[in-house]
Amino acid sequence: MPVQSIHRFNPFALQHGSNLRTHEKVQEIVWYVESRFWTILSKMSNADQEHQAWMKNLLHRELVCLAFGLSNLADILQSFLSYLM
């Protein structure tokens, strides 16, 4: 049996039984997050200078937490998949 793996930068590889509906849902989520991100940046750029400072700080913290959480999730999934094989 060939070894299967999920590549982090290729979520649409159709591996491990994923289907078209899953990929469509992922794309919907990506579009939603992108639209929210651009809305946030638009509001920040139109805000007063004193408000921009705390907005940037909060956005930075959220992005760092998100990146940290995603990297931990990727490590957990990789460990789980290696355990299965």
C-alpha positions in Angstrom: 0.0 0.0 0.0 1.5 3.4 -1.0 2.1 5.9 1.7 -0.3 8.8 1.7 0.4 12.2 3.0 -1.3 15.6 3.2 0.8 18.5 1.9 0.2 21.7 3.9 0.4 23.9 0.8 -1.8 21.7 -1.4 -5.1 21.3 0.4 -6.9 20.4 -2.9 -4.8 17.2 -3.5 -8.0 15.0 -3.2 -6.2 12.8 -0.7 -7.7 10.7 2.1 -11.1 10.6 0.6 -11.7 14.3 0.4 -14.3 15.4 -2.2 -15.3 18.3 -4.3 -17.9 19.6 -1.6 -15.1 19.8 1.0 -13.0 21.9 -1.4 -15.9 24.1 -2.2 -16.5 24.7 1.6 -12.8 25.5 2.2 -12.9 28.0 -0.7 -16.1 29.6 0.8 -14.3 30.0 4.1 -11.2 31.5 2.5 -13.3 34.0 0.6 -15.2 35.0 3.8 -12.1 35.4 5.8 -10.5 37.5 3.0 -13.5 39.8 2.8 -13.5 40.3 6.6 -9.8 41.0 6.6 -10.2 43.7 3.9 -13.1 45.2 5.7 -11.0 45.4 8.9 -8.1 47.0 7.0 -10.4 49.5 5.4 -11.9 50.6 8.7 -8.5 50.8 10.3 -7.1 53.0 7.5 -10.1 55.4 7.9 -9.8 55.6 11.7 -8.1 58.4 13.6 -4.4 58.0 14.3 -4.8 57.4 18.0 -7.3 54.6 17.3 -5.1 53.0 14.6 -2.5 52.2 17.2 -4.7 49.9 19.3 -6.4 48.5 16.3 -3.1 47.5 14.7 -1.9 46.0 18.0 -5.1 43.9 18.4 -5.0 42.7 14.8 -1.3 41.8 15.2 -2.1 39.7 18.3 -5.0 38.0 16.6 -2.9 37.1 13.6 0.0 35.8 15.7 -2.5 33.6 17.8 -4.1 32.3 14.6 -0.7 31.5 13.0 0.4 29.8 16.3 -2.8 27.8 16.5 -2.6 26.7 12.9 1.0 25.6 13.2 0.1 23.5 16.3 -2.9 22.0 14.5 -0.7 21.1 11.5 1.8 19.4 13.8 -0.9 17.5 15.6 -2.4 16.3 12.3 1.0 15.3 11.0 1.7 13.3 14.2 -1.7 11.7 14.0 -1.3 10.7 10.4 2.2 9.3 11.0 0.7 7.3 13.9 -2.0 5.8 11.6 0.6 4.7 9.0 
